[in-house]
Amino acid sequence: MAQDSSEDTITRWRTKSVERSIADTDEPDTKLRKSLTWWDLTVFGVSVVIGAGIFTITASTAGNITGPAISVSFVIAAIACGLAALCYAEFASTVPVAGSAYTFSYATFGEFVAWIIGWDLILEFAVAAAVVAKGWSSYLGTVFGFGGGITEVGAVQLDWGALLIIAFVTAILAWGTKLSAGVSLAITVIKVS
């Protein structure tokens, strides 16, 4: 019994070598196709930066709460984003496979930490998607005059506008990366203009 416990402990903290990670990504069954160009990736980056918050929060915050201090907060945020980008560039050069922080933590800290990081990334993306969908739902509700699309189902408030936005984005992502890059380009052009 004690041996099983020690084997479980060893398994939780085992790491995966960079060479093994690269070999795993070269297997024909699991290999990812390169379908995006540098232009598509640039558009994705710009579309993430110019999100719902620029339209829904910035103007009201600057006008009602912070005033010109919001410019300083943008500079601080830009510096923090630049440092985060440098960290991810180091990840990519150290462990040159898909998987970002998950793969890097697997190679350096072990399987258990990588498991926590993987679930943390899923939670982070889910919360971010919910916030952005809610922001766009509120914004479009104001523009088109339907008040945000909130329906009460018992004690729960359901934002059908946010649900429709998430369903639309999920369908686009399921149809393919190249299509989502094209839609992202179109939405970014609309947002910038």
N, C-alpha and C positions, 0 to 999 in steps of 0.2 A: 504493500500500500504506500509506503514512504517513497519507494522508487517511482511509482506513478505520479506522485505529487511533485517530485523533483523534475521528472521529465516534462510535466505540464509547465513548470516554472521556466525551464530551459527553452521550451517551445515558444512561450510568450515573449521572450527576450531575444530570440534569434534574429539575426539580421539577414538581409538579402544583398549579395554583392552586386556591384555595378555591372560586372560582366554578366551575371545571371539575369539581371533586369533587362539588359540589352538583348540577350539571347531569347528571353521570353517574348519580347516585342517583335522578334524576327520570325517567329513561328507563323506559317502560312494561315493557320486557322484563326489566329488572334491578331494578325498584323493589321494596322490601320492604314487606309489609303490616304495619300496626300491629296486633298481636294481643294484646299484654300491657297490662294496666292498671297503675296505680301500685301497687296492692295486690300484683299478681303480682311486680313488680320488688322490692318490699319483702320479700316472702317468699323470693325468690331470694337476696337479700342476707343475710337471717337464716339461711337454710339453708346458705349457704357459710360463714358465721362459726361456726355450730354444726356442725362437721364431725366426722369420725371421731376426730380427735386429742383432743377434749374427753373422750371416753369411754375411749380406750385409753392415752393418754400422761399426761394431766394428773395423775390421782390417783397413779399409780405414781411419777411424777417428784417430786411434792410429798412423798409419803410416804417415799421411799427416798433421794432425792438432794438436793433443794434446800430443802425445808421451806417456810417462809413467803416466801422470796425469789421464789418463782414468781409471787406477786401483783405484785411490782415488775416482773417481766418482762412480765406481762400489761398493765400500765399503759404500759410502753415500747412494746410491740407495738401497743397501741391508738393511741398518738400517731403511730407510723409509719404505721398504716393510715389515720388521719385526714389526714396529709400526702399520702399517695398518692391518697386520694379528692379532695383539693383539686387535685392535678396533673391527674387525669382530668377534673375539672370544668372546668379551664382548657382542656384539649384539646377538650372538647365545646363550649365556648363559642367557641373560636377557629376550629375546623373542625367545624361542626355537621352531620356526616354519620357514618354507621356506619363502623367500622373502627378505632377507638381509636388506639393508639400507631402502628399501621401507617400510617393516613391522615395523622396529624400529622407523622410523619417523612418521608413522601412529599412533603408540602407544604413542609416546611422544610429538610430535608437532602438530598433527592433519592431517585431510584429505587433506587440500590444500597443505601443505608442502610435504606430501607423494605423491601427484599427480605430483608436480614439480620434486621430487627425482625420481619417476618412469620414467618420460619422459627423465630426465637427464641420467639415466642408459641406456635407449634405444639408446639415441644419442651417449653415450660413447661407447657402444658395436658396433654400426654401424660404427663409425669413426675408432675404433680399427680394426674391420674386414676389412674395406677398405684399411687401411694402411698395414696390414699384407698381404692381397691379392696382393696389388701393389708390396710390397717387394718381395714376392715369385715369382710373375710374372717376375719382373726384374731379379731376381736371376736365375730362370729357363731359361729365355731368353738368359742370358749370357752363361749358361752352354750348352744349346742346340743350340745356335746360331740363334735364330729367332728375336733378337732385342727387346724383351719385348712385342711383339704382339700388337702394337698400330696401330689402323686404324682411319683415319680421316673421320668423317661423317659431312660434312658441316664445321661449325666452332668448332665442338666438337671433341675432341680426345677420342677415345674409346679403352680401354685396354682390348682386348678380352681374354688375358691370365688371368687377374684378375677376369673377369666375369666367366670364366670357373672354376677357383678355388673356387669362392663363390658358384657357382651352385653345384659343387661336394660336398663341405662341407655341404651345405644346404640339399642335398639329403641324406647324411649320417646321419645328425641330425634328419631328418624326419623319417628315417627307425628305429631309436631307440637309446636310450642312451647307451645300452650295446655294440651295433655295433660301435658307435662313440668312445667308450672307447677302443675297440680293434684296430680300425684304428689309434687312438691317440698313443697307445702303439707301433704299428708298425712304425709310422712316428718318434716317439721319439727314438726308437732303431736305426733307420737309421741316425737320426741327431747326436746322441751321438757317434755312431761308425764312 
